Structures are given as C-alpha cells and as structure tokens.
Amino acid sequence: MVPIARGTSRDIRVANRFEVLRHIIAGSTVSRQRIAAETGLSLATVSNLIGELLEADVLVEVGFEDSSGGRPRGLVSVNPAGGVLVGVDVAETYVHVELFDTALSLLASVEEELHPEENRPAQVVGHIVSGVRAVLARGGAAPRRILGAGISVPGQVDRGGGVSVFAPNWNWHDIPLRGLLADGLSMPLYLDNPLRAAVVAELWFGAGRGREDVIVLNLGTGVGAGLAFRGSLYRGATNSAGEWGHTTLVLDGRPCHCGGRGCVETYVGAPGIMQHLRELDPDSPMLRAGDQTATIDALAAGVRAGDPVAAKVIGETARYLGVAIANVINLANPEAIVLSSWVAARLGEPLLDEVRAVVSRHALRHPLAAIDITLSELVGDPVSLGAATLALEGFLSAIGTRAAHLHR
Amino acid sequence: MVPIARGTSRDIRVANRFEVLRHIIAGSTVSRQRIAAETGLSLATVSNLIGELLEADVLVEVGFEDSSGGRPRGLVSVNPAGGVLVGVDVAETYVHVELFDTALSLLASVEEELHPEENRPAQVVGHIVSGVRAVLARGGAAPRRILGAGISVPGQVDRGGGVSVFAPNWNWHDIPLRGLLADGLSMPLYLDNPLRAAVVAELWFGAGRGREDVIVLNLGTGVGAGLAFRGSLYRGATNSAGEWGHTTLVLDGRPCHCGGRGCVETYVGAPGIMQHLRELDPDSPMLRAGDQTATIDALAAGVRAGDPVAAKVIGETARYLGVAIANVINLANPEAIVLSSWVAARLGEPLLDEVRAVVSRHALRHPLAAIDITLSELVGDPVSLGAATLALEGFLSAIGTRAAHLHR
C-alpha cells in the first residue's frame, strides 16, 4: 500500500509538482520527455505540470533538443528571474539569513549575532526583520518578486498557526511569531524548526537526493533528528517527530533539562561533550567554561594535533553517539544517516570514523548492511537552505489558489 | 510533499484500490458516492476502481438506495463467494492457520503445536502445509477460489524472494520457504513477519483504522514494532524496520542474544520478565523454569489475586517498557501505540495502567498529548488476520496483470 491512498487528487498534483521541479533543478535544462522517464509520470501529466510552472514564472522555455528523427523536444529550465526566496536560521546565538533564486542558488547572506540575553520575542523578531531586509538589499532583490520566507526557529513549532509553541532554551511558550513578523515583513512566511529544514535540504540537495528513507541528525547544543520516509519529510501526528535527543540511552543516567534522565542529548550535545572532557580532565586547557563553540573547536584542534585527552573525548562521545545511531538504524532501517549542524561539522571525520565502528557493533546485520552514514556535504547553512526550500514548497502548493497571486 | 511523488500511476491505482476496498469492508454495503466522499477520490475514479473489483469477483452489486430526488444509487458489497484467503502465523511454539472470506471474516481456524526440537525447515514447512490443508477442509473451501495465503514467520524475511533470511531462535539462514511450500500448496504465497502482519491487521481492522501514524508493539518471547506512517505499512530500506526490541535502553545492561547489551527485549520480553521475577524472588512459585507461558499466566493470576511480588514484577516491567515506549513516542510522534501479542494480552490492563503512568513522566509534552496507548482489541490472532490481509493486498496489486488470473 502506498500512502497516497489517503490523499486527494490535489495532494497528488502538488506532490508531483514538487517532484517535477526537483528534477528540473537537478538536471538544470531538461525536456518533458526526460522528466517523464525519470519520475514515472505520464508525459501528459508532466506537460501539464510544467505548463503550470511556466505560467507561475518558476520555469522558462530555453530552446529545443534533437530527438533522433522525432520532433525537436522543448527544453525548460528554472527561471532565474522568477523570484527570490528567503531562508532564515534562527539559533540561540545567531540569526542567519540567506537569499536564493528559485533554483535555490545562493544570492546573498547576512548573519546577525544574538546575545544570550537578547531572547525576548520582540528582540528576536527585530533581528529577523533587519536580517531579511539586509539580505534583500544586498541581493538587489527589491524589484523581484519574493515568493516567500522560510523561518526556522528552535523547538516545537505550530507551522499552520505560525506559532513557536515551545523553545526550551528561551523558555518561550506559544509566541505568535508569524503575526509579530508580519508587521515588518510583507511576504508569505513559513515557520518550522531546524530538524525539518535540515532534512528537507538534504532531500533536495544533499545525501537524500534519490533516496527514500533518510535521517538527518543535527548535532549542536541540542540534538535531534529530521526524518524523511518514502522520499518526503515525516512530521508525525503533531509535527513533533524527531526528538531523538530525548530518547533514553542510559536508564537513570545524566539528568536532562527535559526532566528525564539519560537522554541521548546529555551525552552527545555540546554540553554533554564538555562534560566528558571535564570528567576525563577537569583542568584541561581545552575546556572553555561557558563557551561551547570554543571548547568544541579546541577538541577538534586537539584531535588533529594527536592530543590523547581529545582523542579520548571523541571516543567517549562516539561510544554514546554510535549506540544512539544504532538504535535509530534498528528501529527505522533508513538508507542514509547524515550528521549535520555545527558540532558534526567541527569534529568531522575523526568522530565519524569512531561512530561507524561503534554502529557496526550495535546495529543488526541487515539494517547495518543497508546504511550509509555520512557528514553533511551541503555547502553553507543547511537550515537556511532547507527553510527556503520549505518556502518554495509552500509557494508551489499555493499555485492555482488565490494565495499564490496575493504577492505577485 | 506527499510521498506518492516517487510513485507511478500504477502505484496510485493499486493504493486507491486498497483504500476503496477497505472502505467497503468497513461500511459493509455502500454506494460509490459515499466511497468518493469518504476517500476524497473523484466519483469517476471510484466507479472505475469498483468496476475492476466487480470484474475480479471481489465485490458484488447488491441493490440500490434512494438519493432524495436523484437517480437511485447502486450499492456494492464484498462478494462472500469471491474467494478465500489463508493467514498463517508461524511462531516458535505453534503454527496457527486461519481461513477468511474476502471481507476478512473468519471462516475456520486450525492450530498445530510445534515442539521446540521441531525447528528444521522441512518440519516447519510440513506443519504449515498440513495446517493449511486442514483449514481449507474445515472451511469447506475446496470449490472456492483461493486468492492467496499470507505466511508470517519470525525474524527477517525477504518477501520478494520468499526467503526466511534469518530466524534467530531457530538459527535459520536464507531458507527458501516459498519454494519449499510451493510443492505442497498451489496458491499464491506471500511471506512476511509478525511485526508487519500485526500492524496491517490494526490498520485495516483495529486501532489503526482511520489513523495515519500507528505503531504496534508485539510483546512475546521476542519484542518488536510494526510501523505504519501516513496510513500505510512502513518497511524501511530493506524490510528490516521495527527492531525496537534491539534498541539500547540501558547502556552496558543485560546481555542480549543479538550480541548487544541492554536491549529493550532483555527487559520486556517474556524471558526478561521472568528474570525480573527471579531477581525479586528466586523461589517464587510463579516461576516455572523453562515455561514462559505458564510463568506469565501465573504472574497475571498473581496480580489479580493481589500478590505483592507479582505486582512488583509488573511495576518493574512497566518501568522499562514505559521508557522504551516513551522513546518511540519522542522519536516518531505517532497517534496510537497498540500493545499486541501474547504477553500483552495476558498481563493486560494492570500492565497498561502502569505503562501509561511511566510514559507520562518520560514522553515530551507535545507528542504525549497526541498519543493513545491501548491493548489490541482485535478478536482472534492478529498475526493470522494480518497475514491474510497482506495476501489480499497482494491479490489486489495483481489485478489486471497476468498473475491475478493464474489461480482462477
């Protein structure tokens, strides 16, 4: 049984629209015939969907190719003048804003620092608005159509209502972010969280391309999983899926800010890694109290320099992380697991090597044989890219409805 | 994005065929108009799909209903003479075989005991063949068309190849079961495992009806999860998903036969529960060495009788089971979790009550608010029912292809 059984013909149409555009972005300049062959859709369906995307100015006709004896085939490509998309990655320490064309090529980026005390909604909203205005100015996008802005904020998000339901590190509860942002930003706004944004970015542009079941593990201050099953983002019943960081790995283990004990996050999040270091060598010069980024950087440098304490910390982190990854593999049997976010990027290959070794001892033979564990190879900030992609998906969903024309 | 994007028009057609039949089974006697309203499919699509199912003798026309002024509406129902389906649940200690009509109503059942030493493939195959023949004789199905037999065997299954890839308790590796069975059974054979069968049964007939994201936890000698996401069975990349029993709950905990330590199964499978009892009271009269079923029965009776040791064993089991369930809730955010198989059935409400209390302390607030944890309410053996349902799905998939006509 394939899941569309519960969908309507409109769901199918929107899904196929995404799929066609994804193939055009991947292939750059392609014929309807090739898209039909690649997607398994009929040529009539592909032609129809491409017609809609041409009408919406997302695509342009760019010429013809020979078809060995048949009629020349019309080629289409993403329309570079079709509009721009904004992707915003709001984290505890920064607001990162990127501007993209409709092929999701980067046009400009801006980063605003967030000081730890600047965590009131009005302050964060102020940084988002100024960041988006700055990136639009820098990208020279003023005369171009803005298809939408995707905004990723940490924690639980009600994307339909545009509300930050719960952001644990800021203690936000039920903040109507979209409403607050709408005063400063007149474009369609799509709210979501970094787990969803990161996995969408990998699905469209990274390790998830052409794959069905992909899990992105975001390793930062907090940790969590973005899940894609059967080629599309899986959100769960209430858009809360992916709280891998708050699954118990060590019953009655380290206390966690969620109220539990022994959560994965307490061993493999940046503060957990700092605690491994503290337990191994409380006086280590690599330990920068209160500065996670500097400590992780020092550990990465230590490993490169052959420091035995740094190597032990990586080994200890990998011991927990590998078992926690094996749990995900045994439960979900994905094709790929991608390690993303800043801790994964900084600790890189040395961590990955040890993680793979631990996983090979803890995952069952059959799911293990199917898995590919990698670091994210996306250039730039995957969360901004994914947030912009979610905005593009939102725009594509609205084609043919009134909403799509409101901002033209 | 809905996942059908990767599917072909044939996948959509097969999925919709399932969905239409599922609604007809649920509604008993219904009009095309009502199916269209319930599924969101167009009336033309529904009429077309029902035409195919009528042609395949799965449905019959059963009369008309008034439509307040319009033309009378034709009613269809499942054809009780349309054929029969066989569902086989092969476990370590029995082979349970059930016969169903195409509405999955039970016609007859047979159980053959398996002695622990009778675990060579030829012996198990012998019991399956004799069980299927016996149930067909008992059900008087000889003159009726046999649409197929679904056969659930423990462990890892390659259903395409019809091979038991690995059955841990029998130490089977790569046994070509379908080939061995084909000598004795001339009907289409669909091989799978009890995790998949149980969740399909719940989706069609139990707690999963009308729900999208459902997880069935089979609690027996071994434990595992059947996963349904977006209304359909989720198999993972290599049909290995659901090995929840082999996720680590207690790092460096009890040794597990999989080679790991601290796996969920070692605390909540029947042998793990026996170990809780042994640790609490090694001389307990409830402890029946070597007999899991008798011990679990004695515990269930002990709880009913107010025995404090039995209550402590249930509490200890619930402590591990509740955290392991909270892990699944936090990761996958399902709407429902169903506790199935014989240990869940025997320990019942007393275990469920304590599990719910533990889950409420360990699951995060938002996924917790969405979850409904229940015991399976399916009458009879859910695995046989699910196996027969998988055979029905196989038959429906083949309509319009040559395979569907081979066995008419």
Interface residues (C-beta under 8 A of the other chain):
Chain A: M1 V2 P3 I4 A5 R6 G7 T8 S9 D11 I12 V14 A15 N16 F18 E19 T39 G40 L41 S42 T45 Q156 V165 F166 E212 D213 A225 L227 F229 R230 G231 S232 L233 Y234 R235 G236 A237 T238 N239 S240 A241 G242 E243 W244 H246 T247 T248 L249 V250 L251 G253 C258 G259 G260 Y320 V323 A324 A326 N327 V328 N330 L331 A332 N333 P334 E335 R361 H362 L364 R365 H366 P367 A369 A370 I371 E393
Chain B: M1 V2 P3 I4 A5 R6 G7 T8 S9 D11 I12 V14 A15 N16 F18 E19 T39 G40 L41 S42 T45 Q156 V165 F166 E212 D213 A225 L227 F229 R230 G231 S232 L233 Y234 R235 G236 A237 T238 N239 S240 A241 G242 E243 W244 H246 T247 T248 L249 V250 L251 G253 C258 G259 G260 Y320 V323 A324 A326 N327 V328 N330 L331 A332 N333 P334 E335 R361 H362 L364 R365 H366 P367 A369 A370 I371 E393
